[in-house]
Amino acid sequence: MSEMTYAHELDTSGLMCPEPVMMLHGVVKNMMQGDVLRVIATDPSTTRDIPKFCQFLGFTLLEQKEESDIFFYYIQKPA
């Protein structure tokens, strides 16, 4: 599978709830419409929190995957 293209990256490795989602709010403010953000996380609660963040704020969760206890999320800001 080829790597998804993204314009922004947020690495929250080592941070626990609620910090990853709090940081996510700050990053998405500076994104342009249609931009894709890759989030890297190690907190398993992000598997619940980030999809809910996207659902409530109207962002598109393009992909969510786990590799060796690291979680990756690709989020697109609505146009």
C-alpha positions, 0 to 999 in steps of 0.5 A: 500500500502506498503512503498517503500524501499529507501537507501537515503532521502532528506527532503526539507520541508519548502524550496521553489523553486529552493532550493529543486531541487538544493539540489537534485542535490547534493544528487544524486551525492553521490548515487550509480547506482540503489539506490532509493532516497525518497524526501519529499517536501512541495513546490507545484512547486516540482510536476513540477520541480522534474519530469522534473529533472528526465526526463532531467537527466535520473533518474526514477521517481518510484512514486510521491504522496501527503499526507496532503500537503506533497509531496513524490517522489521516484527517482532511479539513472540509472544503 
